[in-house]
Amino acid sequence: MTYLSRIRINPLRAESRRLLANPRAMRGAVMGGIPDAPQGDRVLWRLDADNPRRPHLFVLTSAKPDWTHIVEKAGWPDADGEHAAVRDYAPLLDQIAIGREFAFRLTASPVQNTAAPVSPTPAQAARLAAAADSDSKRVRGFRLGHSTATAQLNWFLTRTARWGFDVPTARTDDAAPGLADSRTAGDARSAEEGAGDVGPARDIRITASRRHSFVKNGKGPRVTFQSATFEGRLQVTDPAAFVTRLLEGIGPSKAYGCGLLTLAPLRSRTATP
């Protein structure tokens, strides 16, 4: 059985600030709530901190979790309300069908692979130098994060078919008479950056973009990645592929809060998944 949890975080507590600042620390707290987690089992989580006074932690697990330790150290243990909501995921999976539409939210790590980074880091420069000095003609590529909104949107929209869904064209009103053929400087710049590669405007937006950098275990190698949060409307095209992405996540950096796709009914234009 699969469960989706939502945990309230009190951002004013010391333990909360530690968890909110470090994806590795948050992952440790998440894994501490899953007893007897099967070896190799994928646990997806996401921190929604768009409301800085009331951030929420979402977690998808294949076993029923216990979030008591997070509530006691980083929540409001004596306050009213539901501190950690744990829901069976099966009813939502039962609704997945071709043509079904949902509002969605996803924090992912858009990346590209290249053998020649434009501005290599010291570690990448060392690898390139070592490869140049060796007899091997094959150099393992580098995974680099997309940092611009245009590149992040293109990364997302060019992969939705393999993920089992499509992002429909944005629902916009017709232009006022006399404005239909107008073109702003911003539109021109967008076209030059490749925004037109994915066709007409889609019902999607980026609500957050952030560069993460932290050290493993306090003294290990530094982990650096770029994340972007996407929100919008999707339509299911391949139920089997879509369910797989819901359960196994999307993109890299899943251990650090990326990849969890959550859904909500399309009740209104302002619905938040």
Salt bridges, closest charged atoms under 4 A:
GLU15 OE2 - ARG18 NH2 2.82
ASP48 OD1 - ARG46 NE 2.65
ASP48 OD2 - ARG105 NH1 2.79
ASP50 OD2 - ARG105 NH2 3.33
GLU82 OE1 - ARG87 NH2 3.17
GLU101 OE1 - ARG171 NH2 3.37
GLU101 OE1 - ARG233 NH1 3.20
ASP166 OD1 - ARG202 NH1 3.40
ASP203 OD2 - ARG233 NE 2.80
ASP203 OD2 - ARG269 NH1 3.47
GLU231 OE2 - ARG105 NH2 2.54
GLU231 OE1 - ARG205 NH2 3.02
GLU248 OE1 - ARG245 NH2 3.58
